């Protein structure tokens, strides 16, 4: 860059020293300076038998050239940083998977990672939206807990989960410990919103057994909100055993068994044809699938 050469002349005091600083020959440096003078239309160097130095105009121009060269260095460094910085890989997961399984999978997968591996960003949502995100290509990999169609996506089973009926200790069902499927299906439950894998699985299994579920008593957006409502005595709910195991053990909730049916479901990873090119995602899926 000729402006770097001009700045080097000002700093070193001669064109020969500037040529060495910039890594070019003295002849090439002299040719570049003459071309710059012609382009700018002002004399930058005074040439004499004892050496070459800057003219007054050249000294002023050299200060500006140094500023431009410094800005160019910052620009090049910034571009290099942008090239080196890669956006995190995005994974979508249903709430049960995101809260109770995915953290352990991520930690295990990270143990085999290298320093250059990309970070993984998790979007926690319901199963229907996970399928939408993976289908749209914004998230290369997703984990769902619902039995619904996944369209053109591919699926790998990664775990099995059981849904259980839970109530507060003072609920009528708590003393009985077991109920019939008809009684469960006919009772309005505290439920997740439509699109939730937990709700879809429970309603589908009851319908297939000949007992369509009643309209929910209330719909809540998170498992934590449902647990709180059930603990307060507001009603019964069907939730993953992963979400309520500690509450049952501590006596905050009581599990009520359904005589005619166990709610066993498969948790699946979903992805597109070309989604798993990143080794980080391949490693995560391998770790998750070991649980199956």
C-alpha positions as CSV (number, residue, x, y, z in Angstrom):
1,X,0.0,0.0,0.0
2,X,1.6,3.3,-1.2
3,X,0.2,5.3,1.7
4,X,2.0,3.0,4.1
5,X,5.2,3.7,2.2
6,X,4.7,7.4,2.5
7,X,4.0,7.2,6.3
8,X,7.2,5.0,6.6
9,X,9.2,7.7,4.8
10,X,8.1,10.2,7.4
11,X,8.9,7.8,10.3
12,X,12.2,6.5,9.1
13,X,13.6,9.7,7.4
14,X,14.5,8.2,4.0
15,X,13.0,6.3,1.2
16,X,15.6,3.5,1.4
17,X,14.8,2.9,5.1
18,X,11.0,3.0,4.3
19,X,11.6,0.5,1.5
20,X,13.2,-1.9,4.0
21,X,10.4,-1.3,6.5
22,X,7.6,-2.1,4.0
23,X,9.5,-5.1,2.5
24,X,10.1,-3.8,-1.1
25,X,13.1,-2.7,-3.0
26,X,14.3,0.9,-3.1
27,X,13.7,1.1,-6.8
28,X,10.1,-0.1,-6.3
29,X,9.6,2.4,-3.5
30,X,10.9,5.3,-5.7
31,X,8.6,4.2,-8.5
32,X,5.5,4.1,-6.2
33,X,6.3,7.5,-4.8
34,X,6.6,9.1,-8.2
35,X,3.3,7.5,-9.3
36,X,1.6,8.9,-6.1
37,X,3.0,12.4,-6.8
38,X,1.6,12.3,-10.3
39,X,-1.7,11.1,-9.1
40,X,-2.0,13.8,-6.4
41,X,-0.4,16.6,-8.4
42,X,1.9,17.8,-5.6
43,X,5.6,17.1,-4.8
44,X,6.0,14.8,-1.9
45,X,9.7,14.2,-1.9
46,X,12.7,16.4,-2.6
47,X,15.5,14.4,-4.2
48,X,19.1,15.4,-3.8
49,X,22.5,13.8,-4.1
50,X,22.7,13.5,-0.3
51,X,19.4,11.7,-0.1
52,X,15.6,12.0,-0.4
53,X,13.3,13.6,2.2
54,X,9.7,14.9,2.4
55,X,8.6,18.3,1.1
56,X,6.5,20.4,3.5
57,X,3.4,19.2,1.5
58,X,4.7,15.6,1.7
59,X,5.1,15.9,5.5
60,X,1.4,16.9,5.9
61,X,0.3,14.2,3.5
62,X,2.4,11.6,5.4
63,X,0.5,12.4,8.6
64,X,-2.8,11.8,6.8
65,X,-1.4,8.7,5.2
66,X,-0.4,7.3,8.7
67,X,-4.0,7.8,9.9
68,X,-5.4,6.1,6.8
69,X,-3.0,3.1,7.2
70,X,-3.9,2.8,10.9
71,X,-7.6,2.8,10.0
72,X,-6.9,0.2,7.3
73,X,-5.1,-2.0,9.9
74,X,-8.1,-1.8,12.3
75,X,-10.5,-2.6,9.4
76,X,-8.4,-5.7,8.4
77,X,-8.2,-6.9,12.0
78,X,-12.0,-6.5,12.4
79,X,-12.7,-8.4,9.2
80,X,-10.4,-11.2,10.4
81,X,-12.2,-11.3,13.7
82,X,-15.6,-11.5,11.9
83,X,-14.3,-14.4,9.8
84,X,-13.1,-16.2,13.0
85,X,-16.3,-15.6,14.9
86,X,-19.0,-18.1,14.0
87,X,-22.6,-17.9,15.0
88,X,-23.8,-20.5,17.5
89,X,-25.6,-23.6,16.3
90,X,-29.3,-23.4,17.1
91,X,-31.1,-26.4,18.6
92,X,-34.8,-26.4,19.4
93,X,-36.3,-28.6,22.1
94,X,-39.6,-29.3,23.7
95,X,-39.8,-28.1,27.3
96,X,-39.5,-31.5,28.9
97,X,-36.4,-32.3,26.9
98,X,-34.9,-28.8,27.3
99,X,-35.3,-28.8,31.1
100,X,-34.6,-32.4,32.1
101,X,-32.5,-34.1,29.4
102,X,-30.8,-31.7,27.0
103,X,-28.5,-30.1,29.7
104,X,-26.9,-33.5,30.5
105,X,-26.6,-34.3,26.8
106,X,-24.9,-31.0,26.1
107,X,-22.4,-31.4,28.9
108,X,-21.5,-34.9,27.8
109,X,-21.2,-33.9,24.2
110,X,-19.0,-31.0,25.2
111,X,-16.5,-33.3,26.9
112,X,-15.4,-34.5,23.4
113,X,-15.3,-31.0,22.0
114,X,-12.2,-29.1,20.6
115,X,-11.4,-25.4,21.2
116,X,-12.7,-24.6,17.8
117,X,-16.1,-26.1,18.3
118,X,-19.1,-23.7,17.9
119,X,-21.4,-23.0,20.9
120,X,-24.9,-24.5,20.8
121,X,-27.9,-22.2,21.5
122,X,-31.1,-23.8,22.7
123,X,-34.6,-22.6,22.0
124,X,-37.2,-24.2,24.4
125,X,-40.7,-24.3,23.0
126,X,-43.5,-26.8,22.4
127,X,-43.1,-29.8,20.0
128,X,-45.2,-28.2,17.2
129,X,-43.0,-25.1,17.1
130,X,-39.9,-27.3,17.2
131,X,-41.0,-29.0,14.1
132,X,-41.8,-25.7,12.5
133,X,-38.3,-24.3,13.4
134,X,-36.4,-27.3,12.0
135,X,-38.6,-27.4,8.9
136,X,-37.9,-23.7,8.3
137,X,-34.1,-24.4,8.5
138,X,-33.5,-21.9,11.3
139,X,-32.6,-24.7,13.7
140,X,-30.7,-27.7,12.2
141,X,-31.7,-30.0,15.0
142,X,-34.7,-30.4,17.2
143,X,-36.1,-32.6,20.0
144,X,-39.8,-33.3,20.3
145,X,-42.0,-35.3,22.6
146,X,-45.2,-35.5,20.5
147,X,-46.4,-38.2,18.2
148,X,-47.5,-35.9,15.4
149,X,-46.3,-36.0,11.8
150,X,-42.9,-34.4,11.1
151,X,-43.4,-34.0,7.3
152,X,-40.2,-34.4,5.3
153,X,-37.9,-34.3,8.3
154,X,-36.0,-37.3,9.6
155,X,-36.4,-38.7,13.1
156,X,-34.3,-40.7,15.6
157,X,-35.7,-41.9,18.9
158,X,-33.5,-40.7,21.7
159,X,-35.5,-41.7,24.9
160,X,-38.7,-43.1,26.3
161,X,-40.7,-41.2,28.9
162,X,-43.7,-41.9,31.0
163,X,-46.5,-39.4,31.6
164,X,-48.2,-39.7,35.1
165,X,-51.3,-38.3,36.7
166,X,-50.5,-36.1,39.7
167,X,-52.6,-34.4,42.3
168,X,-52.1,-32.5,45.5
169,X,-52.0,-34.6,48.7
170,X,-55.5,-33.4,49.8
171,X,-57.1,-34.1,46.5
172,X,-59.8,-36.8,46.4
173,X,-57.8,-39.0,44.1
174,X,-54.7,-39.0,46.5
175,X,-56.3,-41.4,49.0
176,X,-57.5,-43.7,46.2
177,X,-54.1,-43.9,44.4
178,X,-55.8,-45.5,41.4
179,X,-58.6,-44.4,39.1
180,X,-60.2,-45.7,35.9
181,X,-59.4,-44.3,32.5
182,X,-63.0,-43.1,32.1
183,X,-62.8,-41.0,35.3
184,X,-59.6,-39.5,34.1
185,X,-60.8,-38.7,30.6
186,X,-64.0,-37.2,31.9
187,X,-62.2,-34.8,34.3
188,X,-61.1,-31.4,33.1
189,X,-57.3,-31.3,33.7
190,X,-54.8,-28.5,34.2
191,X,-53.0,-28.7,30.9
192,X,-50.4,-27.3,28.6
193,X,-51.3,-25.3,25.5
194,X,-52.2,-26.9,22.2
195,X,-49.0,-28.0,20.4
196,X,-47.5,-29.3,23.6
197,X,-46.1,-32.8,23.2
198,X,-47.3,-33.8,26.7
199,X,-50.8,-32.8,25.9
200,X,-50.9,-34.3,22.4
201,X,-49.6,-37.7,23.7
202,X,-52.0,-37.9,26.6
203,X,-55.0,-36.9,24.5
204,X,-54.1,-39.2,21.7
205,X,-53.6,-42.2,23.9
206,X,-56.9,-41.7,25.8
207,X,-58.8,-41.3,22.5
208,X,-57.2,-44.4,21.0
209,X,-58.3,-46.3,24.2
210,X,-61.9,-45.1,23.6
211,X,-62.0,-42.3,26.1
212,X,-61.5,-38.8,24.5
213,X,-60.2,-36.3,27.0
214,X,-62.5,-33.5,28.4
215,X,-61.8,-29.9,27.6
216,X,-59.0,-28.7,29.9
217,X,-59.8,-26.9,33.1
218,X,-57.1,-24.3,32.3
219,X,-54.2,-24.1,29.9
220,X,-50.8,-23.0,31.2
221,X,-47.6,-22.3,29.2
222,X,-45.0,-24.2,31.3
223,X,-44.6,-27.4,33.3
224,X,-43.5,-25.3,36.3
225,X,-46.8,-23.4,36.2
226,X,-48.8,-26.6,36.1
227,X,-46.9,-28.1,39.0
228,X,-47.6,-25.0,41.1
229,X,-51.3,-25.1,40.2
230,X,-51.6,-28.8,41.1
231,X,-49.8,-28.3,44.4
232,X,-52.2,-25.5,45.3
233,X,-55.1,-28.0,44.9
234,X,-56.5,-26.5,41.7
235,X,-56.9,-29.9,40.0
236,X,-55.1,-32.8,38.5
237,X,-52.6,-32.9,35.6
238,X,-50.7,-35.3,33.4
239,X,-47.0,-34.6,33.4
240,X,-43.7,-36.2,32.6
241,X,-42.3,-38.3,35.4
242,X,-39.0,-36.4,34.7
243,X,-40.8,-33.2,35.8
244,X,-42.5,-34.5,38.9
245,X,-40.3,-37.2,40.3
246,X,-38.8,-35.0,43.0
247,X,-42.2,-33.5,44.0
248,X,-43.6,-37.0,44.4
249,X,-40.6,-38.1,46.5
250,X,-41.0,-35.1,48.7
251,X,-44.7,-35.5,49.1
252,X,-45.7,-32.3,47.4
253,X,-47.5,-34.2,44.8
254,X,-49.2,-37.7,44.7
255,X,-49.0,-40.0,41.7
256,X,-52.3,-41.6,40.8
257,X,-52.2,-44.7,38.7
258,X,-54.6,-45.3,35.8
259,X,-55.8,-48.9,35.8
260,X,-56.3,-49.5,32.1
261,X,-53.5,-47.5,30.6
262,X,-49.8,-46.4,31.0
263,X,-48.8,-43.3,29.1
264,X,-45.5,-44.3,27.6
265,X,-44.1,-42.0,24.8
266,X,-41.0,-41.8,22.6
267,X,-38.9,-38.7,22.5
268,X,-37.4,-38.0,19.1
269,X,-34.7,-35.9,17.5
270,X,-35.8,-34.4,14.2
271,X,-33.6,-32.9,11.4
272,X,-33.5,-32.3,7.7
273,X,-31.5,-34.0,5.0
274,X,-28.5,-31.7,5.2
275,X,-28.9,-30.4,8.8
276,X,-26.3,-32.4,10.6
277,X,-23.2,-31.4,8.7
278,X,-21.7,-29.7,11.8
279,X,-19.7,-32.2,13.9
280,X,-21.0,-30.5,17.1
281,X,-24.6,-31.5,16.2
282,X,-23.6,-35.0,15.1
283,X,-21.9,-35.5,18.5
284,X,-24.9,-34.2,20.4
285,X,-27.3,-36.5,18.5
286,X,-25.0,-39.5,19.2
287,X,-24.9,-38.7,22.9
288,X,-28.7,-38.3,23.0
289,X,-29.4,-41.5,21.1
290,X,-27.4,-43.6,23.5
291,X,-30.2,-43.2,26.0
292,X,-32.6,-45.0,23.6
